[in-house]
């Protein structure tokens, strides 16, 4: 519900952080109960031990875990660990995936690199998803210099081809770099054990957040013991300043994590989300076909994390047409920056969503016939979040 009292069926789900539904009572009550005993302490609390035991029980490939509050911190900690463990400087990122961290090692690869030292830019190199040859070229160009290869195992629009993840694991073992899986989105949305449990490839390190606390702030760095120990006290090597956050051990996020795991243990959360997502996909696919828009508004991705495309009459991705669809859906009570399903979405929600899309696609089809969205948009078109420059001042004020 917005501040004016309007209700929406929503499919952003807290930037994919919510799988159980907003304000899911068992998670909220667990966090509140923990808060009554104190939020943070001078020494680690029992909540960290309980959360670590629960996490490691659900992620079999992980041997140790360290908690923090946001995803960027733990992905950067993974990179720092990899550099310390291997004695190498370079990081290889999957360049066809949009985001890993707000820190310099990644943001320097984007158009929004203002404020990043120039010498930092050369320390990150890129390879293409599902393309082992592109990684092999990097390994040849930078022999024994790459500390880590980091990627999402899958995304909303791409699944790993047979042999790709296995090939990464083999090369990590042969070439001496660490394989890091970013499970921010896939963790607890692909499965309770993450995408690594689905695809059967174990990384050296993995990073988690988002659904881990169903919206409460908690993230995790997990991995093999001999690597993780570099950030602790049980090592004879130079120690890594891994993660130091005043609020990293905040009890509310850790209690939320425990309640999330209890819910997943008691219910087939992912299976039910997959079933709802497939019903939504089927209905939307039928609607786009009925409106003659199957090629222009494609429905893509895993059933628990779908997205839609928006193309113009020439078949090119279009921000103005995307804005039109978003606008018309909002008019009809659906807030849908994506099609991210949750366990809380009901059959009634899905039916209302399909009705809203039916009306919105009718407007979209009219714009396609006219070849323009002129006269249909209220306000300016949306723009990609990661871009070097903002909109011209006159548009920002419109």
N, C-alpha and C positions, 0 to 999 in steps of 0.2 A: 504494500500500500504506500502511495506517495503522500506528501505533506498535505495535499488537498483532499485526501480520502479516497483516491481512485485506486482500485485493485487491479493488479496485473498478474497474469501467468508469466513467469520469468524463466529464461533459459540461458542466462549468463552464469548463474549459480556461483556468485562471488568469485569471478574469474576462475571458475572450475574448482574452487576450494570446497564447495558444499556438495556432498553426495547424499546426506541423510535428510536434507531439507533445512531451511532457515529456522533457527531457534528450536532445533530438535530437543525436546524436553529432557530426555535422559542425559544428553551431553551438557546442556546448560545447568541442570541440577548438580551434576558431578563437579563442574567447574565452580559453581557457587559454594558448594559444600567445602571444597578444597580452600577456597578464598577465605572462608571463615577462620581457618587455622593459620592464615598468613600467606602472603603472595611470594615473598622471596626472603632468603635467609643468608647469613654469613657463610654457612657451610652447605654442601649439597644435602638436599632433603630426601626422605624416603620415596618421595614421588618420582625422583629421577631414577632410582633403582627399579621401582615398579614399572615405570614406562620403558626402561631399557629391556627388562625381562620380557615385557609384552611385545615390544618391537622385534627383538631377536627371535622370539617364538614364531612370529608371522613372516619373517624374511630369512629363510634358512641359509642363504648364501652369505649373510652378514655375521661377523664374529664379534664386533664391537660397534657401539653407536654413541654419538655425542649430539646433544640437543641444542638448538638455538631458536631464534624467533622468526627468521625470514629466509627465503630461499637463496638470495644472493650471498648471504654470509656463508652458508654451507657449501655452495658451489665454489666460492673463492677459497674456502678452507681446503676443499678437495684438491684444487689446483696447487695450493701451497704445499700440501702434503706430497703430491706427486713430484713436484720440483725437488723437494728435500729428499725424498726417497730415491729418486733416480739420479740426482745431481745434474739435471738438465734444465734448460730454460724455456723451451718452446712448448706451446700448447696448440693442439690441432682441434678445431671446433667444426661441427657440421654446419657449413655455411648456408645450407638451405633451411635451417631451423631458426626461428626468429629471436629467441632470447635465452640467455643463461645467467646473466648477472648484471647488476648496475656498476660493477667494478671495472677498472681500467682495462684489464686483460680482455674483456669482452666488448664493452661499449666502444672501445677504440676501433672495432671492426665495423661499426654501424655509421650511418650518416650523421648521427648526433655525437660527434667525437670532440666537440669543443671542451676544453679543459683537460684533455688527455695529453700527457707528454709525448712528443713525437717518437722518442726511442722506445716507448711502450708498444707502438703499433707493430713493430717488426717481430715481436715475440709471440704473436698469435697468427697461425696459418689455418687455412680452411680446406676441407674436403667435401665431396658431395655425398648425399645420402644414397644408400644402395649402390655405391660405386667404389668397390675396393681398389680399382685401378687408380682412382684419384688419390687415395690414401697411399698407395704404393709409390706414386710419383713424389709425394711429400717426403716419404721415408728415404727415397733415393736422393732428393735434393738436400735433405737435412739429416744425414746419417748420424745416428746415436745422439740426436739433439732434442728429440720430441719427448717431453716428460709425460704428457697425458693426451689421450684422445677422449673427448667428451661429446656426448650426443644424447638425444632422446631416442629410445629404441623404436618408437613409433610416434606418429602425430595424429591429429584429427583427420589428416588427408592422406597419410602415407603409412603403409605397413612394410616391414622388412621383407625383402625377397629371400627365398631360401638360400642359406649359406652366408648371408651378409654379416649377421651378428656373430656367427661362428667364425667367420673369417677375421673379424676384428679381434676376437679372443685369441685366435691362433697367432696373429701378428703381434699382439701385445706380449705373448709368451716368448716369441722368437726375437723380437726387437727390443724388449726391455722397457717399453712405456707402460703406463698404467691405463687401464680401460675404465672410464668413469661413465656411469649411466645416470642421466638426469631423470628422476622419477617424480618430478613435481606434479605433473599432470597425470601420468599413467598410474602412479601409486594409489591404490585403493579404488581406482576407476577402471583399470584393466583387470586387476584382481587385488585381493588383500595383500598378496605378496609382491605386487607391482608387475610391471611388464616383464621383468626378468623371470618371474615365475611362469608367465604365459609362454615365453619364447625359449626358456630353458638354457639361457646363457648367463653365467655368473660374472659380474664385474669385479674389479679390484676395489672400487669405491662406488657408492651410489648416494644420491642426494634426494631428500624428500621434504615435502611441505604440504601446502594446500589442504587436501582432504584428510590429512593426518589428524587434524583437530576439528574437522567439519566447520571451518571458519575461524576457530580460535587460533591464536598465533603460536605455532610450534613447527619447527623444522628439524631435520635430522641429517647428519652425515654418518654413513655406515660403511663398513668395509672389513678387510682382512686385518687380523690382529697385528701382524708384524708391521703393517703400514700405519695403522691407527696409533700404535704405541709411540710413534715419533712425537705425537702431541701430548704425551703423558709423562709419567715419571719412571716407567719401567723400560728404560732404554739407555744404552751406553753411547748412542750417537748424539749429535747436536740436536737439541730439542726444537720443535716447531711451535711458535706461538699460534696455536690452532684457532681457538674461539674463546673470546673473553667478553661476555655480555652480562651486564648486571641482571638483566631480565631473562637470561637464557634458561634458568631453572624455575621460572615463574610457575607456581603450582597449578594455576587455572588451565594453561595449555596442556600440561602433562596429564592432568585429570581428564581433560577433554579427550586426549588421545586414548586413554584407557577405556573411556566410555564408548568411543568409536569402535575400538577393537571388540568390546563386549557385544555391541550391536551386530558387527560382522560375524561374530562367532555364533550368534543366536539366529541370524536370518541370512538368507542368500541375497544379500544386498546387490551385488554385481549382477547376478543372474536375473533378478527382477528389473534392474535398470536396463539390462540388455533387451529384455522382452518389451518393456515400454518403449525403448528407443526404436526397436524394429517396427512396432505398430505405428509410431510417429513417422518413420521413414516411408513405410508403405503408403500411408495416407497422403503424405506430401508428394510422393512420387506420382501418385494417381492424379493429384490436383494440378501439378505442373504440366502433366500430359494433357489434361482436359483443357487447360488454358493455352496450349500450344507453346509452353515455355520450358519443356523438359531440357532443352539444350542451353537455355539461358539462365535458369535457376536450378542448377544441379544440387542434389542433396548428397553430401559426401561424409565419409569418415566412419569410425567405429561407432556402434550403436549407443555407447555410453558417452560419446564425445563428438557429436556430429556438428557440421557447419553447412552453410549453404553458400553457393556462388551467386553473383549477380553480374550479368553480362548485358551489353547493349545490343542494338540490332546488328552490329557487325561482328558479334560474338566475342568482343573484347571486355575484360573485366572493367566494371564501371562503378566508381564511387557515387556519382549522382543517382544511378539506378539503385544502388544499395541503399542510399539514403531514402529514396522513395519507398522502398519496401519496408524499411524500418519504421518510417513515419506512418505508413498505412496500417502496419501491425499494431503500433502503439495506439492509434485511434480506436482499434478494435480490442484493446485490453491485453495485448501480448507484447512483452518486452523481450526481444529476441535478437541480441547481437550475435548469437550463435544458436545451436540447437543442443545445448548441454543438458542432458536429462538428469534427474535426481530420483532417489528412492521415494521421495515425497510426492512426485507428480502422479495424479490420479487419472483414471479413465475420463472423468469429467473435464480435467485440465486438458487432456489430449484432444477431446472432442471440441472444446472451445478454441484450442489452438488451430485445429484444422479449419474451423469456420472462419477464423480471423484470416488465415492464409488464403482462403477461397476469395474473400473480399479484396484483400490486398493484391493478390495476383491479377484480379480483374483490372485494377487500376494500372498495374505494371504492364499488362498486355496493351492497354490503351496508349500508354507512353511508348511502347515498342512500335505500335502502328504509326504513331506520330513521329517517331524517330528522335524524341526529345522529352525531357522531364519538365521543360519550361512550362510555367503556369500551374504545376502540380506540387512543387516543393514549397514548404514553409520554412524559410531560412536557407542557410548555405549547405552544400554537400559535406558529408563527413570526410575526414582525411586520415591517412595512416598515422598511427601514434609515433612511430619511429621515422622522423623526417628531419632534415637539417634546419629548415626554416619554417616558421609559423605561417599562417595565412596572411596575406596583405592586411594592413591595419584596417582598411575600410571594410573588409569582409569580417574581421574579428569583431567589429563593432556592430555588425548587422544582426 
